[in-house]
Amino acid sequence: WTTHGRLILGAIGGGLLIFAAVLGWRYWSHNKAEAQAVQLQTAFDSIASNKAADAAPSLTALDASGVPGYSAAARMTEANQLYTAGKIKEATAKFATIAGDTSLGQPVRDYALIRQTNIEFDTIAPQTVIERLKPLAVKDSAWLGSAGEMVAMAYIKLNKPADAKAMFKTIAE
């Protein structure tokens, strides 16, 4: 004890400081996440009560927060609000930005690509629809229904009924 006592006490004290720091960080991050969740819910509540303008500051703050999940949810909501307001070009540009953001998870990017394509469907070339959504219009994809239907309709526009039939068959199966 006399030889190594101070070293042992220092190690115990250091361990307790590290433990306290971890607990403090967890508490801080939990409170931050909780505040962001409340902020997002408040924005959703404003939108639901037809007060979209009241939601804009919260959505902008969440988008700028740098937290991928809340930022993506805020950007998706903003894009949907643009679409609802009839600002089609701005909405599709926002969805395209989300779809191209590699910091987000693939499901979020895929959803944004589907929404973008859905909004633009009547104004873009059918071949563009096929090229965008063909990777999502496969049997084991969660997006087969949405992506596959748009791909099949693009085939119909291209006068390729056999390809459209095959895609509809894949969806039905």
C-alpha positions as CSV (number, residue, x, y, z in Angstrom):
1,W,0.0,0.0,0.0
2,T,2.8,2.4,0.9
3,T,4.6,1.7,-2.4
4,H,1.6,1.8,-4.8
5,G,-1.2,3.4,-2.7
6,R,-1.1,6.8,-4.4
7,L,-1.1,5.1,-7.9
8,I,-4.1,2.9,-6.9
9,L,-6.0,5.9,-5.6
10,G,-5.1,7.9,-8.7
11,A,-6.4,5.1,-10.9
12,I,-9.6,4.8,-8.9
13,G,-10.1,8.6,-9.0
14,G,-9.3,8.7,-12.8
15,G,-11.8,5.9,-13.4
16,L,-14.5,7.7,-11.4
17,L,-13.8,10.9,-13.4
18,I,-14.1,9.0,-16.7
19,F,-17.3,7.3,-15.5
20,A,-18.8,10.7,-14.4
21,A,-17.8,12.2,-17.8
22,V,-19.5,9.4,-19.7
23,L,-22.7,9.8,-17.6
24,G,-22.6,13.5,-18.1
25,W,-22.2,13.2,-21.8
26,R,-25.1,10.6,-22.0
27,Y,-27.3,13.0,-20.0
28,W,-26.4,15.9,-22.3
29,S,-26.9,14.0,-25.5
30,H,-30.2,12.5,-24.3
31,N,-31.6,16.0,-23.4
32,K,-30.4,17.3,-26.7
33,A,-32.2,14.5,-28.6
34,E,-35.3,14.9,-26.5
35,A,-35.4,18.7,-27.3
36,Q,-35.0,17.9,-31.0
37,A,-37.8,15.4,-30.9
38,V,-40.0,17.9,-29.2
39,Q,-39.1,20.5,-31.8
40,L,-39.9,18.1,-34.7
41,Q,-43.2,17.2,-33.1
42,T,-44.1,20.8,-32.6
43,A,-43.4,21.4,-36.3
44,F,-45.6,18.4,-37.2
45,D,-48.4,19.7,-35.0
46,S,-48.2,23.2,-36.6
47,I,-48.4,21.6,-40.1
48,A,-51.4,19.4,-39.0
49,S,-53.2,22.5,-37.7
50,N,-52.6,24.3,-41.1
51,K,-50.0,26.6,-39.7
52,A,-47.1,25.6,-41.9
53,A,-45.4,29.0,-41.5
54,D,-45.1,28.3,-37.8
55,A,-43.2,25.1,-38.5
56,A,-40.6,26.6,-40.8
57,P,-38.2,28.0,-38.1
58,S,-38.2,24.6,-36.3
59,L,-37.6,22.7,-39.5
60,T,-34.8,25.0,-40.5
61,A,-33.1,24.7,-37.1
62,L,-33.4,20.9,-37.3
63,D,-32.0,20.8,-40.8
64,A,-29.0,22.9,-39.7
65,S,-28.5,20.7,-36.5
66,G,-26.3,18.3,-38.3
67,V,-28.0,15.3,-36.7
68,P,-28.7,13.1,-39.7
69,G,-32.1,11.7,-38.6
70,Y,-33.7,14.9,-37.6
71,S,-32.1,16.8,-40.4
72,A,-33.5,14.3,-43.0
73,A,-36.9,14.4,-41.4
74,A,-36.9,18.2,-41.5
75,R,-35.8,18.3,-45.1
76,M,-38.3,15.7,-46.1
77,T,-41.0,17.7,-44.4
78,E,-39.9,20.9,-46.0
79,A,-39.9,19.3,-49.4
80,N,-43.4,17.9,-48.9
81,Q,-44.6,21.4,-47.7
82,L,-43.1,22.9,-50.9
83,Y,-45.0,20.3,-53.0
84,T,-48.2,21.0,-51.0
85,A,-47.8,24.7,-51.7
86,G,-47.5,24.0,-55.4
87,K,-43.8,24.8,-55.6
88,I,-43.0,21.7,-57.7
89,K,-39.5,22.7,-59.0
90,E,-38.4,23.6,-55.5
91,A,-39.8,20.4,-54.0
92,T,-38.2,18.2,-56.6
93,A,-34.9,20.0,-56.1
94,K,-35.1,19.4,-52.4
95,F,-35.9,15.7,-52.8
96,A,-33.0,15.4,-55.3
97,T,-30.7,17.0,-52.8
98,I,-31.8,14.5,-50.1
99,A,-31.5,11.6,-52.5
100,G,-27.9,12.6,-53.3
101,D,-26.8,13.1,-49.7
102,T,-24.5,10.2,-48.9
103,S,-24.4,11.1,-45.2
104,L,-28.0,9.8,-44.9
105,G,-29.0,6.2,-44.8
106,Q,-29.9,4.4,-48.0
107,P,-33.6,4.0,-47.2
108,V,-34.0,7.7,-46.7
109,R,-32.3,8.5,-50.0
110,D,-34.4,5.9,-51.8
111,Y,-37.6,7.4,-50.4
112,A,-36.5,10.8,-51.5
113,L,-35.7,9.5,-55.0
114,I,-39.1,7.9,-55.3
115,R,-40.9,11.1,-54.1
116,Q,-38.8,13.2,-56.6
117,T,-39.6,10.8,-59.4
118,N,-43.3,10.6,-58.5
119,I,-43.6,14.4,-58.5
120,E,-41.8,14.7,-61.8
121,F,-43.3,11.6,-63.5
122,D,-45.4,13.5,-66.1
123,T,-42.7,16.0,-67.0
124,I,-39.6,13.8,-67.4
125,A,-38.7,11.2,-70.1
126,P,-40.0,7.7,-69.4
127,Q,-36.4,6.4,-69.9
128,T,-35.3,8.7,-67.0
129,V,-37.9,7.1,-64.7
130,I,-36.7,3.7,-65.7
131,E,-33.0,4.5,-65.1
132,R,-33.7,6.1,-61.7
133,L,-36.0,3.5,-60.3
134,K,-34.9,0.2,-61.9
135,P,-32.5,-0.6,-59.0
136,L,-35.4,-0.2,-56.6
137,A,-37.9,-2.1,-58.7
138,V,-36.6,-5.6,-57.9
139,K,-38.2,-8.5,-56.0
140,D,-36.6,-8.1,-52.6
141,S,-36.8,-4.4,-52.5
142,A,-39.0,-2.7,-50.0
143,W,-39.7,-0.1,-52.7
144,L,-40.9,-2.6,-55.3
145,G,-44.5,-1.5,-55.2
146,S,-43.9,2.3,-55.7
147,A,-40.8,2.1,-57.9
148,G,-42.1,-0.9,-59.9
149,E,-45.4,0.8,-60.7
150,M,-43.7,3.9,-62.0
151,V,-41.2,1.8,-64.0
152,A,-44.1,-0.2,-65.5
153,M,-46.0,3.0,-66.4
154,A,-42.9,4.4,-68.0
155,Y,-42.6,1.2,-70.1
156,I,-46.2,1.8,-71.2
157,K,-45.4,5.3,-72.2
158,L,-42.5,3.9,-74.3
159,N,-44.9,1.5,-75.9
160,K,-43.2,-1.5,-74.4
161,P,-46.2,-3.5,-73.1
162,A,-44.2,-6.7,-72.6
163,D,-41.8,-5.0,-70.2
164,A,-44.6,-3.3,-68.4
165,K,-46.5,-6.6,-68.0
166,A,-43.3,-8.3,-66.7
167,M,-42.9,-5.5,-64.1
168,F,-46.6,-5.7,-63.0
169,K,-46.2,-9.5,-62.7
170,T,-43.2,-9.0,-60.5
171,I,-45.2,-6.7,-58.3
172,A,-48.2,-9.0,-58.1
173,E,-46.0,-12.0,-57.2
